Amino acid sequence: MIGRAPYLSRLKEHRQRRELTQIELSKISQVSRATIADLEAGKRGAYDSSLKKLARALKVKPHELMKGE
């Protein structure tokens, strides 16, 4: 498995800051709602490609979505 990012502990925070639902973020980012839900719940890490799509959709840098950033 290549390119898994750490858990995105700040994904929900950034999504809510932009007043987006998981469904809306899914449509904008082209990442499934189920994946977004799992990432926000800490059930799994993200592939680099998903991390970049989500960061672009939320207008933040990828590292801003990760824990401790």
MODELLER restraints for C-alpha pairs under 7 A, 6 or more apart:
rsr = mdl.restraints
at = mdl.atoms
rsr.add(forms.Gaussian(group=physical.xy_distance, feature=features.Distance(at['CA:3:A'], at['CA:47:A']), mean=5.39, stdev=0.5))
rsr.add(forms.Gaussian(group=physical.xy_distance, feature=features.Distance(at['CA:3:A'], at['CA:48:A']), mean=5.19, stdev=0.5))
rsr.add(forms.Gaussian(group=physical.xy_distance, feature=features.Distance(at['CA:4:A'], at['CA:45:A']), mean=6.14, stdev=0.5))
rsr.add(forms.Gaussian(group=physical.xy_distance, feature=features.Distance(at['CA:4:A'], at['CA:46:A']), mean=5.35, stdev=0.5))
rsr.add(forms.Gaussian(group=physical.xy_distance, feature=features.Distance(at['CA:4:A'], at['CA:47:A']), mean=4.25, stdev=0.5))
rsr.add(forms.Gaussian(group=physical.xy_distance, feature=features.Distance(at['CA:4:A'], at['CA:48:A']), mean=5.81, stdev=0.5))
rsr.add(forms.Gaussian(group=physical.xy_distance, feature=features.Distance(at['CA:5:A'], at['CA:45:A']), mean=5.60, stdev=0.5))
rsr.add(forms.Gaussian(group=physical.xy_distance, feature=features.Distance(at['CA:5:A'], at['CA:46:A']), mean=5.01, stdev=0.5))
rsr.add(forms.Gaussian(group=physical.xy_distance, feature=features.Distance(at['CA:5:A'], at['CA:47:A']), mean=5.72, stdev=0.5))
rsr.add(forms.Gaussian(group=physical.xy_distance, feature=features.Distance(at['CA:5:A'], at['CA:48:A']), mean=5.92, stdev=0.5))
rsr.add(forms.Gaussian(group=physical.xy_distance, feature=features.Distance(at['CA:6:A'], at['CA:45:A']), mean=5.14, stdev=0.5))
rsr.add(forms.Gaussian(group=physical.xy_distance, feature=features.Distance(at['CA:6:A'], at['CA:46:A']), mean=6.72, stdev=0.5))
rsr.add(forms.Gaussian(group=physical.xy_distance, feature=features.Distance(at['CA:6:A'], at['CA:66:A']), mean=6.65, stdev=0.5))
rsr.add(forms.Gaussian(group=physical.xy_distance, feature=features.Distance(at['CA:7:A'], at['CA:39:A']), mean=6.65, stdev=0.5))
rsr.add(forms.Gaussian(group=physical.xy_distance, feature=features.Distance(at['CA:7:A'], at['CA:42:A']), mean=5.92, stdev=0.5))
rsr.add(forms.Gaussian(group=physical.xy_distance, feature=features.Distance(at['CA:7:A'], at['CA:44:A']), mean=6.43, stdev=0.5))
rsr.add(forms.Gaussian(group=physical.xy_distance, feature=features.Distance(at['CA:7:A'], at['CA:45:A']), mean=4.53, stdev=0.5))
rsr.add(forms.Gaussian(group=physical.xy_distance, feature=features.Distance(at['CA:7:A'], at['CA:46:A']), mean=6.76, stdev=0.5))
rsr.add(forms.Gaussian(group=physical.xy_distance, feature=features.Distance(at['CA:7:A'], at['CA:66:A']), mean=6.29, stdev=0.5))
rsr.add(forms.Gaussian(group=physical.xy_distance, feature=features.Distance(at['CA:7:A'], at['CA:67:A']), mean=6.88, stdev=0.5))
rsr.add(forms.Gaussian(group=physical.xy_distance, feature=features.Distance(at['CA:8:A'], at['CA:39:A']), mean=6.10, stdev=0.5))
rsr.add(forms.Gaussian(group=physical.xy_distance, feature=features.Distance(at['CA:8:A'], at['CA:40:A']), mean=6.63, stdev=0.5))
rsr.add(forms.Gaussian(group=physical.xy_distance, feature=features.Distance(at['CA:8:A'], at['CA:45:A']), mean=6.93, stdev=0.5))
rsr.add(forms.Gaussian(group=physical.xy_distance, feature=features.Distance(at['CA:8:A'], at['CA:65:A']), mean=5.29, stdev=0.5))
rsr.add(forms.Gaussian(group=physical.xy_distance, feature=features.Distance(at['CA:8:A'], at['CA:66:A']), mean=4.46, stdev=0.5))
rsr.add(forms.Gaussian(group=physical.xy_distance, feature=features.Distance(at['CA:8:A'], at['CA:67:A']), mean=6.19, stdev=0.5))
rsr.add(forms.Gaussian(group=physical.xy_distance, feature=features.Distance(at['CA:9:A'], at['CA:40:A']), mean=6.40, stdev=0.5))
rsr.add(forms.Gaussian(group=physical.xy_distance, feature=features.Distance(at['CA:9:A'], at['CA:42:A']), mean=6.90, stdev=0.5))
rsr.add(forms.Gaussian(group=physical.xy_distance, feature=features.Distance(at['CA:9:A'], at['CA:65:A']), mean=6.58, stdev=0.5))
rsr.add(forms.Gaussian(group=physical.xy_distance, feature=features.Distance(at['CA:9:A'], at['CA:66:A']), mean=5.60, stdev=0.5))
rsr.add(forms.Gaussian(group=physical.xy_distance, feature=features.Distance(at['CA:9:A'], at['CA:67:A']), mean=5.07, stdev=0.5))
rsr.add(forms.Gaussian(group=physical.xy_distance, feature=features.Distance(at['CA:10:A'], at['CA:65:A']), mean=4.75, stdev=0.5))
rsr.add(forms.Gaussian(group=physical.xy_distance, feature=features.Distance(at['CA:10:A'], at['CA:66:A']), mean=5.86, stdev=0.5))
rsr.add(forms.Gaussian(group=physical.xy_distance, feature=features.Distance(at['CA:10:A'], at['CA:67:A']), mean=6.35, stdev=0.5))
rsr.add(forms.Gaussian(group=physical.xy_distance, feature=features.Distance(at['CA:11:A'], at['CA:40:A']), mean=6.10, stdev=0.5))
rsr.add(forms.Gaussian(group=physical.xy_distance, feature=features.Distance(at['CA:11:A'], at['CA:65:A']), mean=5.15, stdev=0.5))
rsr.add(forms.Gaussian(group=physical.xy_distance, feature=features.Distance(at['CA:12:A'], at['CA:40:A']), mean=5.72, stdev=0.5))
rsr.add(forms.Gaussian(group=physical.xy_distance, feature=features.Distance(at['CA:14:A'], at['CA:58:A']), mean=6.89, stdev=0.5))
rsr.add(forms.Gaussian(group=physical.xy_distance, feature=features.Distance(at['CA:15:A'], at['CA:58:A']), mean=6.76, stdev=0.5))
rsr.add(forms.Gaussian(group=physical.xy_distance, feature=features.Distance(at['CA:22:A'], at['CA:33:A']), mean=5.74, stdev=0.5))
rsr.add(forms.Gaussian(group=physical.xy_distance, feature=features.Distance(at['CA:22:A'], at['CA:36:A']), mean=6.64, stdev=0.5))
rsr.add(forms.Gaussian(group=physical.xy_distance, feature=features.Distance(at['CA:23:A'], at['CA:33:A']), mean=5.63, stdev=0.5))
rsr.add(forms.Gaussian(group=physical.xy_distance, feature=features.Distance(at['CA:26:A'], at['CA:32:A']), mean=5.35, stdev=0.5))
rsr.add(forms.Gaussian(group=physical.xy_distance, feature=features.Distance(at['CA:26:A'], at['CA:33:A']), mean=5.29, stdev=0.5))
rsr.add(forms.Gaussian(group=physical.xy_distance, feature=features.Distance(at['CA:28:A'], at['CA:57:A']), mean=6.00, stdev=0.5))
rsr.add(forms.Gaussian(group=physical.xy_distance, feature=features.Distance(at['CA:29:A'], at['CA:53:A']), mean=5.27, stdev=0.5))
rsr.add(forms.Gaussian(group=physical.xy_distance, feature=features.Distance(at['CA:29:A'], at['CA:54:A']), mean=5.49, stdev=0.5))
rsr.add(forms.Gaussian(group=physical.xy_distance, feature=features.Distance(at['CA:29:A'], at['CA:57:A']), mean=5.29, stdev=0.5))
rsr.add(forms.Gaussian(group=physical.xy_distance, feature=features.Distance(at['CA:31:A'], at['CA:50:A']), mean=6.43, stdev=0.5))
rsr.add(forms.Gaussian(group=physical.xy_distance, feature=features.Distance(at['CA:38:A'], at['CA:44:A']), mean=6.29, stdev=0.5))
rsr.add(forms.Gaussian(group=physical.xy_distance, feature=features.Distance(at['CA:39:A'], at['CA:45:A']), mean=6.37, stdev=0.5))
rsr.add(forms.Gaussian(group=physical.xy_distance, feature=features.Distance(at['CA:39:A'], at['CA:46:A']), mean=6.93, stdev=0.5))
rsr.add(forms.Gaussian(group=physical.xy_distance, feature=features.Distance(at['CA:51:A'], at['CA:62:A']), mean=6.16, stdev=0.5))
rsr.add(forms.Gaussian(group=physical.xy_distance, feature=features.Distance(at['CA:52:A'], at['CA:62:A']), mean=5.97, stdev=0.5))
rsr.add(forms.Gaussian(group=physical.xy_distance, feature=features.Distance(at['CA:55:A'], at['CA:61:A']), mean=5.71, stdev=0.5))
rsr.add(forms.Gaussian(group=physical.xy_distance, feature=features.Distance(at['CA:55:A'], at['CA:62:A']), mean=5.11, stdev=0.5))
rsr.add(forms.Gaussian(group=physical.xy_distance, feature=features.Distance(at['CA:63:A'], at['CA:69:A']), mean=6.37, stdev=0.5))
